[in-house]
Amino acid sequence: RNLNEWAMYLHVMGDALGSAAVVGNACIIHWSSSPYRFLADPICSLLIVVIILLGTVPLMLETAHILMEGAPASISEEIGTVESLEGSLLGVRGVLEVHELHLWRLTQRTLLCTVHVVVKEEATAEVMRIVDDIKALLHANNIHSSTIQAEAVGAGEEAAVAGRASNCADLVCADEACIQNSCCGLPGVSLPPPT
């Protein structure tokens, strides 16, 4: 559903309920002789507020999530979570490792993705094919805007890639300050205190 149309619907529904409540309350107050007839107006007003809030609060939460560029709860029917997307990316022929994977929602229907992939140095001639395969995988799962950074490792470095405790720091980033300031850090490396 389109959030703008849903917000418009809620606004019109609130106006319609308000108008119906005014007519109903006027009838109750005019034709009823009960001493409690004047309570009809505040009771109806509170019921309208509750009905509108039940529709508006979820709308506001979803809109705030989009404005904060949060990760989507579900990517597609085939790939549900960011973790399963990472697994699918690792399944692309030529990809040794995936790190710095970021996925967020720019608009209601637009997902963006950035990712670093490690490839064998011998496969550098095939980097464009690997990137195209990754883009095809992303497009098949409703991610139509992506930035892919390919990093090549030599034959001797492949074992180091496979044996790392964490896969979230660039291979070219060897000094501790760089590692500490990566987006997700490495186990065993303490982050400097905030300044």
GIQUICOR-V405872 format. One record per run of one state. SS is the DSSP state (H for helix, E for strand, L for the rest). FROM is the first residue (numbers start at 0). TO is the last residue. If there is no record, write none. Layout:
((SS & FROM & TO) (SS & FROM & TO))
//
This chain:
((L & 0 & 1) (H & 2 & 30) (L & 31 & 37) (H & 38 & 66) (L & 67 & 80) (H & 81 & 89) (L & 90 & 93) (E & 94 & 104) (L & 105 & 109) (E & 110 & 119) (H & 120 & 139) (L & 140 & 143) (E & 144 & 152) (L & 153 & 153) (H & 154 & 162) (L & 163 & 174) (H & 175 & 179) (L & 180 & 194))
//
